[in-house]
Amino acid sequence: MCAILPPEMLSYGNVGIPVPCLEVKLIDVTEAGYLSNGTPPRGEICLRGPSVIKGYYKRPDLNEDPSIFTPDGWFRTGDVGQWNPNGTLSVIDRYVPFYPSLSTDWIKRGCRLYLIVSRTW
């Protein structure tokens, strides 16, 4: 949980304001046209704080993966968010970097990913 929605800010389409114990920032997803310095600010939601995962147990390969953790310690959620004028955060899309493999084909439409599993009998 990274946000709460106080009753006085209740509205549809947002997840609320960041909880005090976490830092939340948006980073650019240029491939999909989401810019953190745009109007409104949009980008991949990144989290940092005492309640956020610092790394995977005995998995240095994942801990050093820049698609999961930024070099300065931010956890990349894969969700695309937007800061609203009232300070609330909305989740508007999903972004997952993908890597094709021999047994699957990935199709990217906008920022949404569709997996087609190839079967050979």
N, CA, C and O atoms as a printed pandas DataFrame, in Angstrom:
     atom_number atom_name residue_name chain_id  residue_number  x_coord  y_coord  z_coord
0              1         N          MET        A               1    0.843   -1.163    0.000
1              2        CA          MET        A               1    0.000    0.000    0.000
2              3         C          MET        A               1    0.894    1.234    0.000
3              4         O          MET        A               1    1.787    1.361    0.838
4              5         N          CYS        A               2    0.657    2.121   -0.921
5              6        CA          CYS        A               2    1.456    3.335   -0.982
6              7         C          CYS        A               2    0.612    4.586   -0.880
7              8         O          CYS        A               2    1.154    5.690   -0.819
8              9         N          ALA        A               3   -0.713    4.441   -0.860
9             10        CA          ALA        A               3   -1.579    5.617   -0.821
10            11         C          ALA        A               3   -2.814    5.337    0.027
11            12         O          ALA        A               3   -3.260    4.197    0.161
12            13         N          ILE        A               4   -3.346    6.403    0.587
13            14        CA          ILE        A               4   -4.604    6.322    1.329
14            15         C          ILE        A               4   -5.549    7.370    0.749
15            16         O          ILE        A               4   -5.112    8.377    0.191
16            17         N          LEU        A               5   -6.838    7.121    0.888
17            18        CA          LEU        A               5   -7.836    8.042    0.351
18            19         C          LEU        A               5   -8.687    8.574    1.499
19            20         O          LEU        A               5   -9.659    7.931    1.895
20            21         N          PRO        A               6   -8.332    9.744    2.038
21            22        CA          PRO        A               6   -9.122   10.326    3.124
22            23         C          PRO        A               6  -10.551   10.624    2.663
23            24         O          PRO        A               6  -10.769   10.925    1.489
24            25         N          PRO        A               7  -11.521   10.544    3.569
25            26        CA          PRO        A               7  -12.921   10.772    3.179
26            27         C          PRO        A               7  -13.151   12.127    2.499
27            28         O          PRO        A               7  -13.981   12.232    1.595
28            29         N          GLU        A               8  -12.427   13.151    2.925
29            30        CA          GLU        A               8  -12.647   14.479    2.327
30            31         C          GLU        A               8  -12.122   14.568    0.895
31            32         O          GLU        A               8  -12.440   15.522    0.186
32            33         N          MET        A               9  -11.325   13.591    0.459
33            34        CA          MET        A               9  -10.796   13.592   -0.908
34            35         C          MET        A               9  -11.449   12.508   -1.759
35            36         O          MET        A               9  -11.016   12.238   -2.879
36            37         N          LEU        A              10  -12.483   11.898   -1.222
37            38        CA          LEU        A              10  -13.125   10.778   -1.895
38            39         C          LEU        A              10  -13.633   11.178   -3.280
39            40         O          LEU        A              10  -14.439   12.096   -3.430
40            41         N          SER        A              11  -13.139   10.466   -4.273
41            42        CA          SER        A              11  -13.600   10.630   -5.652
42            43         C          SER        A              11  -13.197    9.379   -6.414
43            44         O          SER        A              11  -12.335    8.622   -5.968
44            45         N          TYR        A              12  -13.809    9.169   -7.542
45            46        CA          TYR        A              12  -13.489    8.002   -8.349
46            47         C          TYR        A              12  -12.285    8.285   -9.232
47            48         O          TYR        A              12  -12.064    9.423   -9.648
48            49         N          GLY        A              13  -11.516    7.258   -9.513
49            50        CA          GLY        A              13  -10.423    7.387  -10.464
50            51         C          GLY        A              13   -9.071    7.675   -9.864
51            52         O          GLY        A              13   -8.110    7.897  -10.600
52            53         N          ASN        A              14   -8.964    7.678   -8.533
53            54        CA          ASN        A              14   -7.647    7.870   -7.929
54            55         C          ASN        A              14   -7.480    6.931   -6.744
55            56         O          ASN        A              14   -8.455    6.418   -6.195
56            57         N          VAL        A              15   -6.227    6.717   -6.361
57            58        CA          VAL        A              15   -5.940    5.821   -5.231
58            59         C          VAL        A              15   -5.655    6.591   -3.961
59            60         O          VAL        A              15   -5.508    5.987   -2.898
60            61         N          GLY        A              16   -5.572    7.906   -4.040
61            62        CA          GLY        A              16   -5.386    8.713   -2.847
62            63         C          GLY        A              16   -4.050    9.435   -2.831
63            64         O          GLY        A              16   -3.403    9.627   -3.861
64            65         N          ILE        A              17   -3.659    9.831   -1.615
65            66        CA          ILE        A              17   -2.400   10.548   -1.403
66            67         C          ILE        A              17   -1.370    9.579   -0.840
67            68         O          ILE        A              17   -1.739    8.608   -0.179
68            69         N          PRO        A              18   -0.091    9.821   -1.087
69            70        CA          PRO        A              18    0.940    8.916   -0.572
70            71         C          PRO        A              18    0.924    8.842    0.957
71            72         O          PRO        A              18    0.682    9.843    1.631
72            73         N          VAL        A              19    1.183    7.653    1.493
73            74        CA          VAL        A              19    1.282    7.503    2.941
74            75         C          VAL        A              19    2.555    8.203    3.417
75            76         O          VAL        A              19    3.532    8.278    2.673
76            77         N          PRO        A              20    2.552    8.718    4.651
77            78        CA          PRO        A              20    3.693    9.506    5.127
78            79         C          PRO        A              20    5.022    8.757    5.189
79            80         O          PRO        A              20    6.079    9.384    5.106
80            81         N          CYS        A              21    4.995    7.447    5.330
81            82        CA          CYS        A              21    6.244    6.700    5.506
82            83         C          CYS        A              21    6.906    6.316    4.183
83            84         O          CYS        A              21    7.949    5.662    4.194
84            85         N          LEU        A              22    6.336    6.700    3.057
85            86        CA          LEU        A              22    6.883    6.333    1.750
86            87         C          LEU        A              22    7.174    7.549    0.895
87            88         O          LEU        A              22    6.533    8.593    1.018
88            89         N          GLU        A              23    8.154    7.387    0.030
89            90        CA          GLU        A              23    8.398    8.352   -1.020
90            91         C          GLU        A              23    7.840    7.756   -2.308
91            92         O          GLU        A              23    8.034    6.573   -2.586
92            93         N          VAL        A              24    7.163    8.559   -3.072
93            94        CA          VAL        A              24    6.595    8.132   -4.355
94            95         C          VAL        A              24    7.076    9.104   -5.422
95            96         O          VAL        A              24    7.000   10.320   -5.247
96            97         N          LYS        A              25    7.569    8.563   -6.519
97            98        CA          LYS        A              25    7.930    9.427   -7.641
98            99         C          LYS        A              25    7.541    8.746   -8.939
99           100         O          LYS        A              25    7.355    7.530   -8.990
100          101         N          LEU        A              26    7.422    9.538   -9.973
101          102        CA          LEU        A              26    7.134    9.033  -11.310
102          103         C          LEU        A              26    8.386    9.191  -12.156
103          104         O          LEU        A              26    9.065   10.216  -12.106
104          105         N          ILE        A              27    8.682    8.143  -12.942
105          106        CA          ILE        A              27    9.791    8.245  -13.880
106          107         C          ILE        A              27    9.247    8.091  -15.294
107          108         O          ILE        A              27    8.242    7.418  -15.520
108          109         N          ASP        A              28    9.916    8.713  -16.222
109          110        CA          ASP        A              28    9.453    8.740  -17.610
110          111         C          ASP        A              28    9.343    7.342  -18.212
111          112         O          ASP        A              28   10.178    6.472  -17.962
112          113         N          VAL        A              29    8.297    7.146  -19.007
113          114        CA          VAL        A              29    8.146    5.968  -19.858
114          115         C          VAL        A              29    8.016    6.537  -21.269
115          116         O          VAL        A              29    6.921    6.646  -21.820
116          117         N          THR        A              30    9.154    6.892  -21.829
117          118        CA          THR        A              30    9.155    7.615  -23.108
118          119         C          THR        A              30    8.577    6.787  -24.248
119          120         O          THR        A              30    7.984    7.340  -25.175
120          121         N          GLU        A              31    8.746    5.455  -24.191
121          122        CA          GLU        A              31    8.213    4.597  -25.264
122          123         C          GLU        A              31    6.708    4.705  -25.377
123          124         O          GLU        A              31    6.147    4.519  -26.458
124          125         N          ALA        A              32    6.042    5.008  -24.256
125          126        CA          ALA        A              32    4.588    5.099  -24.262
126          127         C          ALA        A              32    4.102    6.544  -24.193
127          128         O          ALA        A              32    2.896    6.787  -24.165
128          129         N          GLY        A              33    5.019    7.499  -24.165
129          130        CA          GLY        A              33    4.629    8.898  -24.157
130          131         C          GLY        A              33    4.288    9.475  -22.789
131          132         O          GLY        A              33    3.670   10.536  -22.705
132          133         N          TYR        A              34    4.685    8.789  -21.713
133          134        CA          TYR        A              34    4.420    9.280  -20.365
134          135         C          TYR        A              34    5.651   10.026  -19.853
135          136         O          TYR        A              34    6.737    9.455  -19.753
136          137         N          LEU        A              35    5.471   11.307  -19.532
137          138        CA          LEU        A              35    6.575   12.138  -19.074
138          139         C          LEU        A              35    6.279   12.676  -17.676
139          140         O          LEU        A              35    5.213   13.238  -17.425
140          141         N          SER        A              36    7.236   12.495  -16.778
141          142        CA          SER        A              36    7.043   12.921  -15.392
142          143         C          SER        A              36    7.033   14.442  -15.244
143          144         O          SER        A              36    6.559   14.957  -14.232
144          145         N          ASN        A              37    7.543   15.159  -16.225
145          146        CA          ASN        A              37    7.519   16.622  -16.154
146          147         C          ASN        A              37    6.449   17.216  -17.067
147          148         O          ASN        A              37    6.451   18.419  -17.332
148          149         N          GLY        A              38    5.536   16.371  -17.548
149          150        CA          GLY        A              38    4.466   16.835  -18.422
150          151         C          GLY        A              38    3.313   17.436  -17.633
151          152         O          GLY        A              38    3.387   17.576  -16.412
152          153         N          THR        A              39    2.255   17.785  -18.339
153          154        CA          THR        A              39    1.058   18.310  -17.700
154          155         C          THR        A              39   -0.127   17.457  -18.128
155          156         O          THR        A              39   -0.529   17.543  -19.288
156          157         N          PRO        A              40   -0.700   16.649  -17.267
157          158        CA          PRO        A              40   -0.283   16.375  -15.893
158          159         C          PRO        A              40    0.929   15.450  -15.867
159          160         O          PRO        A              40    1.199   14.759  -16.849
160          161         N          PRO        A              41    1.667   15.431  -14.748
161          162        CA          PRO        A              41    2.819   14.528  -14.649
162          163         C          PRO        A              41    2.375   13.065  -14.696
163          164         O          PRO        A              41    1.492   12.649  -13.946
164          165         N          ARG        A              42    2.998   12.293  -15.587
165          166        CA          ARG        A              42    2.675   10.875  -15.741
166          167         C          ARG        A              42    3.961   10.086  -15.867
167          168         O          ARG        A              42    4.954   10.590  -16.390
168          169         N          GLY        A              43    3.948    8.851  -15.391
169          170        CA          GLY        A              43    5.119    8.000  -15.517
170          171         C          GLY        A              43    4.979    6.755  -14.663
171          172         O          GLY        A              43    3.971    6.550  -13.987
172          173         N          GLU        A              44    6.019    5.923  -14.710
173          174        CA          GLU        A              44    6.003    4.702  -13.913
174          175         C          GLU        A              44    6.132    5.060  -12.437
175          176         O          GLU        A              44    6.969    5.879  -12.058
176          177         N          ILE        A              45    5.299    4.444  -11.614
177          178        CA          ILE        A              45    5.306    4.704  -10.177
178          179         C          ILE        A              45    6.480    3.965   -9.543
179          180         O          ILE        A              45    6.640    2.757   -9.715
180          181         N          CYS        A              46    7.299    4.716   -8.806
181          182        CA          CYS        A              46    8.428    4.150   -8.076
182          183         C          CYS        A              46    8.267    4.466   -6.600
183          184         O          CYS        A              46    7.816    5.552   -6.234
184          185         N          LEU        A              47    8.640    3.505   -5.746
185          186        CA          LEU        A              47    8.469    3.638   -4.305
186          187         C          LEU        A              47    9.789    3.459   -3.588
187          188         O          LEU        A              47   10.659    2.713   -4.038
188          189         N          ARG        A              48    9.934    4.155   -2.458
189          190        CA          ARG        A              48   11.107    3.983   -1.604
190          191         C          ARG        A              48   10.693    4.308   -0.176
191          192         O          ARG        A              48    9.990    5.289    0.068
192          193         N          GLY        A              49   11.131    3.483    0.762
193          194        CA          GLY        A              49   10.817    3.717    2.166
194          195         C          GLY        A              49   11.041    2.462    2.988
195          196         O          GLY        A              49   11.385    1.413    2.443
196          197         N          PRO        A              50   10.847    2.561    4.306
197          198        CA          PRO        A              50   11.141    1.424    5.187
198          199         C          PRO        A              50   10.243    0.210    4.966
199          200         O          PRO        A              50   10.637   -0.904    5.313
200          201         N          SER        A              51    9.061    0.386    4.406
201          202        CA          SER        A              51    8.159   -0.748    4.192
202          203         C          SER        A              51    8.208   -1.303    2.775
203          204         O          SER        A              51    7.407   -2.168    2.420
204          205         N          VAL        A              52    9.137   -0.815    1.966
205          206        CA          VAL        A              52    9.253   -1.258    0.574
206          207         C          VAL        A              52   10.416   -2.245    0.468
207          208         O          VAL        A              52   11.456   -2.067    1.100
208          209         N          ILE        A              53   10.224   -3.268   -0.328
209          210        CA          ILE        A              53   11.243   -4.296   -0.533
210          211         C          ILE        A              53   12.574   -3.655   -0.938
211          212         O          ILE        A              53   12.620   -2.767   -1.789
212          213         N          LYS        A              54   13.639   -4.120   -0.316
213          214        CA          LYS        A              54   14.980   -3.612   -0.629
214          215         C          LYS        A              54   15.701   -4.530   -1.616
215          216         O          LYS        A              54   16.676   -4.132   -2.254
216          217         N          GLY        A              55   15.212   -5.752   -1.728
217          218        CA          GLY        A              55   15.826   -6.713   -2.626
218          219         C          GLY        A              55   15.237   -8.098   -2.402
219          220         O          GLY        A              55   14.501   -8.327   -1.442
220          221         N          TYR        A              56   15.567   -9.003   -3.287
221          222        CA          TYR        A              56   15.090  -10.374   -3.213
222          223         C          TYR        A              56   16.133  -11.234   -2.508
223          224         O          TYR        A              56   17.332  -11.092   -2.751
224          225         N          TYR        A              57   15.676  -12.116   -1.644
225          226        CA          TYR        A              57   16.546  -12.984   -0.863
226          227         C          TYR        A              57   17.335  -13.923   -1.772
227          228         O          TYR        A              57   16.756  -14.688   -2.543
228          229         N          LYS        A              58   18.639  -13.857   -1.675
229          230        CA          LYS        A              58   19.563  -14.704   -2.434
230          231         C          LYS        A              58   19.344  -14.620   -3.948
231          232         O          LYS        A              58   19.531  -15.608   -4.658
232          233         N          ARG        A              59   18.953  -13.454   -4.435
233          234        CA          ARG        A              59   18.750  -13.268   -5.873
234          235         C          ARG        A              59   19.452  -11.995   -6.335
235          236         O          ARG        A              59   18.786  -11.027   -6.702
236          237         N          PRO        A              60   20.790  -11.978   -6.323
237          238        CA          PRO        A              60   21.506  -10.783   -6.766
238          239         C          PRO        A              60   21.206  -10.418   -8.221
239          240         O          PRO        A              60   21.301   -9.252   -8.604
240          241         N          ASP        A              61   20.842  -11.420   -9.031
241          242        CA          ASP        A              61   20.518  -11.139  -10.424
242          243         C          ASP        A              61   19.297  -10.219  -10.519
243          244         O          ASP        A              61   19.260   -9.332  -11.371
244          245         N          LEU        A              62   18.307  -10.420   -9.658
245          246        CA          LEU        A              62   17.122   -9.566   -9.658
246          247         C          LEU        A              62   17.396   -8.238   -8.963
247          248         O          LEU        A              62   16.869   -7.203   -9.372
248          249         N          ASN        A              63   18.208   -8.261   -7.928
249          250        CA          ASN        A              63   18.506   -7.039   -7.178
250          251         C          ASN        A              63   19.290   -6.035   -8.015
251          252         O          ASN        A              63   19.226   -4.832   -7.763
252          253         N          GLU        A              64   20.018   -6.514   -8.994
253          254        CA          GLU        A              64   20.801   -5.639   -9.854
254          255         C          GLU        A              64   20.099   -5.332  -11.181
255          256         O          GLU        A              64   20.658   -4.652  -12.041
256          257         N          ASP        A              65   18.874   -5.837  -11.341
257          258        CA          ASP        A              65   18.113   -5.626  -12.568
258          259         C          ASP        A              65   17.520   -4.213  -12.570
259          260         O          ASP        A              65   16.698   -3.900  -11.709
260          261         N          PRO        A              66   17.918   -3.354  -13.515
261          262        CA          PRO        A              66   17.412   -1.973  -13.526
262          263         C          PRO        A              66   15.924   -1.860  -13.854
263          264         O          PRO        A              66   15.336   -0.794  -13.674
264          265         N          SER        A              67   15.309   -2.938  -14.330
265          266        CA          SER        A              67   13.872   -2.879  -14.579
266          267         C          SER        A              67   13.070   -3.155  -13.308
267          268         O          SER        A              67   11.846   -3.017  -13.309
268          269         N          ILE        A              68   13.748   -3.546  -12.222
269          270        CA          ILE        A              68   13.087   -3.797  -10.939
270          271         C          ILE        A              68   13.468   -2.737   -9.911
271          272         O          ILE        A              68   12.604   -2.206   -9.213
272          273         N          PHE        A              69   14.760   -2.427   -9.815
273          274        CA          PHE        A              69   15.255   -1.429   -8.868
274          275         C          PHE        A              69   16.110   -0.410   -9.619
275          276         O          PHE        A              69   16.928   -0.778  -10.462
276          277         N          THR        A              70   15.915    0.864   -9.310
277          278        CA          THR        A              70   16.773    1.891   -9.904
278          279         C          THR        A              70   18.110    1.888   -9.161
279          280         O          THR        A              70   18.176    1.395   -8.035
280          281         N          PRO        A              71   19.161    2.416   -9.751
281          282        CA          PRO        A              71   20.468    2.441   -9.072
282          283         C          PRO        A              71   20.452    3.174   -7.725
283          284         O          PRO        A              71   21.259    2.873   -6.846
284          285         N          ASP        A              72   19.531    4.137   -7.565
285          286        CA          ASP        A              72   19.471    4.867   -6.297
286          287         C          ASP        A              72   18.439    4.305   -5.318
287          288         O          ASP        A              72   18.051    4.988   -4.371
288          289         N          GLY        A              73   17.990    3.058   -5.540
289          290        CA          GLY        A              73   17.185    2.347   -4.550
290          291         C          GLY        A              73   15.679    2.439   -4.655
291          292         O          GLY        A              73   14.986    2.022   -3.726
292          293         N          TRP        A              74   15.146    2.961   -5.730
293          294        CA          TRP        A              74   13.698    3.015   -5.910
294          295         C          TRP        A              74   13.193    1.693   -6.475
295          296         O          TRP        A              74   13.813    1.118   -7.370
296          297         N          PHE        A              75   12.066    1.211   -5.951
297          298        CA          PHE        A              75   11.413    0.002   -6.460
298          299         C          PHE        A              75   10.450    0.410   -7.564
299          300         O          PHE        A              75    9.570    1.247   -7.358
300          301         N          ARG        A              76   10.626   -0.192   -8.741
301          302        CA          ARG        A              76    9.774    0.110   -9.893
302          303         C          ARG        A              76    8.558   -0.807   -9.868
303          304         O          ARG        A              76    8.706   -2.026   -9.962
304          305         N          THR        A              77    7.365   -0.247   -9.745
305          306        CA          THR        A              77    6.152   -1.056   -9.597
306          307         C          THR        A              77    5.645   -1.638  -10.904
307          308         O          THR        A              77    4.987   -2.678  -10.900
308          309         N          GLY        A              78    5.938   -0.988  -12.021
309          310        CA          GLY        A              78    5.382   -1.424  -13.293
310          311         C          GLY        A              78    4.044   -0.770  -13.593
311          312         O          GLY        A              78    3.506   -0.935  -14.688
312          313         N          ASP        A              79    3.497   -0.025  -12.629
313          314        CA          ASP        A              79    2.247    0.699  -12.842
314          315         C          ASP        A              79    2.564    2.109  -13.327
315          316         O          ASP        A              79    3.540    2.721  -12.894
316          317         N          VAL        A              80    1.735    2.611  -14.220
317          318        CA          VAL        A              80    1.889    3.978  -14.692
318          319         C          VAL        A              80    0.873    4.838  -13.945
319          320         O          VAL        A              80   -0.319    4.533  -13.911
320          321         N          GLY        A              81    1.368    5.909  -13.356
321          322        CA          GLY        A              81    0.503    6.775  -12.569
322          323         C          GLY        A              81    0.472    8.191  -13.100
323          324         O          GLY        A              81    1.237    8.580  -13.984
324          325         N          GLN        A              82   -0.448    8.944  -12.520
325          326        CA          GLN        A              82   -0.604   10.347  -12.883
326          327         C          GLN        A              82   -0.879   11.129  -11.603
327          328         O          GLN        A              82   -1.753   10.755  -10.821
328          329         N          TRP        A              83   -0.131   12.217  -11.387
329          330        CA          TRP        A              83   -0.414   13.120  -10.270
330          331         C          TRP        A              83   -1.567   14.023  -10.676
331          332         O          TRP        A              83   -1.544   14.647  -11.737
332          333         N          ASN        A              84   -2.566   14.081   -9.821
333          334        CA          ASN        A              84   -3.730   14.921  -10.073
334          335         C          ASN        A              84   -3.542   16.289   -9.410
335          336         O          ASN        A              84   -2.730   16.416   -8.494
336          337         N          PRO        A              85   -4.282   17.320   -9.861
337          338        CA          PRO        A              85   -4.121   18.664   -9.295
338          339         C          PRO        A              85   -4.328   18.735   -7.773
339          340         O          PRO        A              85   -3.741   19.594   -7.116
340          341         N          ASN        A              86   -5.152   17.845   -7.208
341          342        CA          ASN        A              86   -5.409   17.876   -5.763
342          343         C          ASN        A              86   -4.387   17.069   -4.952
343          344         O          ASN        A              86   -4.564   16.888   -3.747
344          345         N          GLY        A              87   -3.318   16.583   -5.601
345          346        CA          GLY        A              87   -2.271   15.848   -4.895
346          347         C          GLY        A              87   -2.479   14.358   -4.816
347          348         O          GLY        A              87   -1.646   13.650   -4.250
348          349         N          THR        A              88   -3.580   13.856   -5.375
349          350        CA          THR        A              88   -3.823   12.421   -5.374
350          351         C          THR        A              88   -3.121   11.768   -6.563
351          352         O          THR        A              88   -2.717   12.433   -7.517
352          353         N          LEU        A              89   -2.992   10.470   -6.473
353          354        CA          LEU        A              89   -2.343    9.673   -7.509
354          355         C          LEU        A              89   -3.375    8.771   -8.164
355          356         O          LEU        A              89   -4.179    8.144   -7.474
356          357         N          SER        A              90   -3.360    8.700   -9.478
357          358        CA          SER        A              90   -4.221    7.776  -10.227
358          359         C          SER        A              90   -3.341    6.773  -10.945
359          360         O          SER        A              90   -2.286    7.131  -11.470
360          361         N          VAL        A              91   -3.768    5.518  -10.971
361          362        CA          VAL        A              91   -3.090    4.490  -11.761
362          363         C          VAL        A              91   -3.806    4.436  -13.097
363          364         O          VAL        A              91   -5.000    4.144  -13.166
364          365         N          ILE        A              92   -3.060    4.722  -14.163
365          366        CA          ILE        A              92   -3.704    4.869  -15.473
366          367         C          ILE        A              92   -3.299    3.810  -16.488
367          368         O          ILE        A              92   -3.942    3.682  -17.530
368          369         N          ASP        A              93   -2.250    3.050  -16.207
369          370        CA          ASP        A              93   -1.785    2.076  -17.186
370          371         C          ASP        A              93   -0.824    1.120  -16.494
371          372         O          ASP        A              93   -0.567    1.244  -15.297
372          373         N          ARG        A              94   -0.305    0.185  -17.240
373          374        CA          ARG        A              94    0.665   -0.781  -16.744
374          375         C          ARG        A              94    1.828   -0.799  -17.721
375          376         O          ARG        A              94    1.635   -0.849  -18.936
376          377         N          TYR        A              95    3.041   -0.759  -17.174
377          378        CA          TYR        A              95    4.236   -0.816  -18.012
378          379         C          TYR        A              95    5.146   -1.915  -17.495
379          380         O          TYR        A              95    5.542   -1.919  -16.330
380          381         N          VAL        A              96    5.468   -2.844  -18.380
381          382        CA          VAL        A              96    6.384   -3.912  -18.024
382          383         C          VAL        A              96    7.374   -4.067  -19.165
383          384         O          VAL        A              96    6.982   -4.423  -20.276
384          385         N          PRO        A              97    8.656   -3.805  -18.910
385          386        CA          PRO        A              97    9.634   -4.085  -19.969
386          387         C          PRO        A              97    9.571   -5.573  -20.306
387          388         O          PRO        A              97    9.425   -6.408  -19.414
388          389         N          PHE        A              98    9.676   -5.891  -21.546
389          390        CA          PHE        A              98    9.553   -7.297  -21.905
390          391         C          PHE        A              98   10.730   -7.759  -22.740
391          392         O          PHE        A              98   11.383   -6.976  -23.430
392          393         N          TYR        A              99   10.974   -9.043  -22.654
393          394        CA          TYR        A              99   12.073   -9.659  -23.378
394          395         C          TYR        A              99   11.526  -10.904  -24.056
395          396         O          TYR        A              99   11.129  -11.842  -23.365
396          397         N          PRO        A             100   11.492  -10.946  -25.372
397          398        CA          PRO        A             100   10.971  -12.125  -26.062
398          399         C          PRO        A             100   11.849  -13.347  -25.806
399          400         O          PRO        A             100   13.064  -13.233  -25.638
400          401         N          SER        A             101   11.224  -14.496  -25.780
401          402        CA          SER        A             101   11.974  -15.742  -25.641
402          403         C          SER        A             101   11.652  -16.637  -26.829
403          404         O          SER        A             101   10.831  -16.285  -27.676
404          405         N          LEU        A             102   12.297  -17.783  -26.887
405          406        CA          LEU        A             102   12.082  -18.683  -28.014
406          407         C          LEU        A             102   10.715  -19.333  -27.993
407          408         O          LEU        A             102   10.173  -19.659  -29.049
408          409         N          SER        A             103   10.130  -19.534  -26.785
409          410        CA          SER        A             103    8.869  -20.266  -26.704
410          411         C          SER        A             103    7.646  -19.362  -26.675
411          412         O          SER        A             103    6.522  -19.858  -26.759
412          413         N          THR        A             104    7.829  -18.054  -26.560
413          414        CA          THR        A             104    6.682  -17.159  -26.506
414          415         C          THR        A             104    6.895  -15.980  -27.436
415          416         O          THR        A             104    8.026  -15.620  -27.763
416          417         N          ASP        A             105    5.810  -15.398  -27.847
417          418        CA          ASP        A             105    5.847  -14.185  -28.655
418          419         C          ASP        A             105    5.123  -13.085  -27.879
419          420         O          ASP        A             105    4.028  -13.301  -27.360
420          421         N          TRP        A             106    5.731  -11.924  -27.804
421          422        CA          TRP        A             106    5.112  -10.783  -27.131
422          423         C          TRP        A             106    4.629   -9.796  -28.187
423          424         O          TRP        A             106    5.323   -9.519  -29.165
424          425         N          ILE        A             107    3.457   -9.287  -27.976
425          426        CA          ILE        A             107    2.918   -8.250  -28.827
426          427         C          ILE        A             107    2.687   -7.034  -27.941
427          428         O          ILE        A             107    2.051   -7.142  -26.893
428          429         N          LYS        A             108    3.189   -5.902  -28.345
429          430        CA          LYS        A             108    3.004   -4.692  -27.567
430          431         C          LYS        A             108    2.038   -3.774  -28.297
431          432         O          LYS        A             108    2.275   -3.397  -29.445
432          433         N          ARG        A             109    0.963   -3.421  -27.636
433          434        CA          ARG        A             109   -0.022   -2.498  -28.185
434          435         C          ARG        A             109   -0.107   -1.320  -27.231
435          436         O          ARG        A             109   -0.651   -1.442  -26.133
436          437         N          GLY        A             110    0.430   -0.181  -27.646
437          438        CA          GLY        A             110    0.502    0.962  -26.744
438          439         C          GLY        A             110    1.430    0.592  -25.612
439          440         O          GLY        A             110    2.606    0.305  -25.836
440          441         N          CYS        A             111    0.924    0.595  -24.422
441          442        CA          CYS        A             111    1.734    0.225  -23.263
442          443         C          CYS        A             111    1.266   -1.100  -22.687
443          444         O          CYS        A             111    1.851   -1.595  -21.724
444          445         N          ARG        A             112    0.236   -1.671  -23.252
445          446        CA          ARG        A             112   -0.287   -2.930  -22.744
446          447         C          ARG        A             112    0.384   -4.086  -23.479
447          448         O          ARG        A             112    0.638   -4.018  -24.682
448          449         N          LEU        A             113    0.659   -5.135  -22.734
449          450        CA          LEU        A             113    1.343   -6.286  -23.315
450          451         C          LEU        A             113    0.396   -7.465  -23.404
451          452         O          LEU        A             113   -0.400   -7.708  -22.497
452          453         N          TYR        A             114    0.487   -8.174  -24.471
453          454        CA          TYR        A             114   -0.303   -9.372  -24.662
454          455         C          TYR        A             114    0.656  -10.518  -24.961
455          456         O          TYR        A             114    1.518  -10.400  -25.831
456          457         N          LEU        A             115    0.508  -11.595  -24.257
457          458        CA          LEU        A             115    1.385  -12.746  -24.434
458          459         C          LEU        A             115    0.649  -13.790  -25.265
459          460         O          LEU        A             115   -0.477  -14.179  -24.957
460          461         N          ILE        A             116    1.307  -14.225  -26.308
461          462        CA          ILE        A             116    0.776  -15.322  -27.120
462          463         C          ILE        A             116    1.719  -16.490  -26.925
463          464         O          ILE        A             116    2.897  -16.409  -27.271
464          465         N          VAL        A             117    1.208  -17.569  -26.375
465          466        CA          VAL        A             117    2.022  -18.745  -26.133
466          467         C          VAL        A             117    1.954  -19.637  -27.358
467          468         O          VAL        A             117    0.877  -20.034  -27.803
468          469         N          SER        A             118    3.115  -19.940  -27.888
469          470        CA          SER        A             118    3.178  -20.809  -29.056
470          471         C          SER        A             118    3.267  -22.255  -28.589
471          472         O          SER        A             118    4.114  -22.595  -27.762
472          473         N          ARG        A             119    2.408  -23.090  -29.108
473          474        CA          ARG        A             119    2.445  -24.495  -28.754
474          475         C          ARG        A             119    2.863  -25.305  -29.973
475          476         O          ARG        A             119    2.418  -25.056  -31.094
476          477         N          THR        A             120    3.705  -26.252  -29.730
477          478        CA          THR        A             120    4.056  -27.200  -30.779
478          479         C          THR        A             120    3.697  -28.585  -30.300
479          480         O          THR        A             120    4.118  -29.001  -29.221
480          481         N          TRP        A             121    2.931  -29.298  -31.084
481          482        CA          TRP        A             121    2.487  -30.639  -30.695
482          483         C          TRP        A             121    3.265  -31.680  -31.410
483          484         O          TRP        A             121    3.031  -32.872  -31.209
